[in-house]
Amino acid sequence: MENLSFLVALLACPLMMVIMFFMMRKMHGTNEHSPSDRRKTEELHKNVSELLEQNKQLVKEIESIKRSR
């Protein structure tokens, strides 16, 4: 019985390491993204660009208002 528990403990350690390796690999995934992820990323970039442009326009308007005072 003692040999059996030792054998189970001996086999469990490498087995758990292999399982954890594959779980971590799956969790991190690959650099491939789904088309919906790419679409969302492109949409976010577009929105950020639009917001930056709006910000530039607002800054110009604020400066114009300050100068007119």
C-alpha positions in Angstrom: 0.0 0.0 0.0 2.9 2.3 0.8 4.4 1.6 -2.6 1.1 2.4 -4.3 0.8 5.8 -2.6 4.4 6.6 -3.5 3.8 5.6 -7.1 0.7 7.7 -7.4 2.5 10.7 -5.9 5.4 10.1 -8.3 3.2 10.0 -11.3 0.9 12.8 -10.3 3.6 15.5 -10.3 4.7 15.2 -13.9 1.1 14.6 -15.0 0.0 17.8 -13.3 2.9 19.7 -14.9 1.8 18.5 -18.3 -1.8 19.4 -17.7 -0.8 22.9 -16.3 1.4 23.5 -19.4 -1.5 22.8 -21.8 -3.9 24.9 -19.7 -1.5 27.9 -19.6 -0.9 27.5 -23.4 -4.6 27.4 -24.1 -5.2 30.4 -21.7 -2.6 32.5 -23.5 -3.7 31.3 -26.9 -1.9 32.2 -30.0 -1.6 35.5 -31.8 -4.4 34.7 -34.1 -7.6 36.6 -33.5 -11.0 35.9 -34.8 -12.4 38.2 -37.5 -14.9 39.6 -35.0 -11.9 40.6 -32.7 -10.2 42.3 -35.7 -13.4 44.1 -36.5 -13.8 45.3 -33.0 -10.2 46.5 -32.9 -10.5 48.4 -36.1 -13.7 50.0 -34.9 -12.0 51.0 -31.7 -9.1 52.5 -33.6 -11.6 54.4 -35.8 -13.4 55.7 -32.7 -10.2 56.8 -31.1 -9.2 58.6 -34.3 -12.5 60.4 -34.5 -12.3 61.4 -30.8 -8.8 62.8 -31.3 -10.0 64.8 -34.3 -12.9 66.2 -32.2 -10.5 67.0 -29.4 -8.3 69.0 -31.9 -11.3 70.9 -33.1 -12.5 71.7 -29.6 -9.1 72.9 -28.6 -9.0 75.2 -31.6 -12.5 76.6 -30.7 -11.5 77.2 -27.1 -8.3 79.0 -28.2 -10.4 81.1 -30.6 -12.9 82.0 -27.8 -10.0 82.9 -25.5 -8.4 85.2 -28.1 -11.7 86.9 -28.8 -12.2 88.0 -25.2 
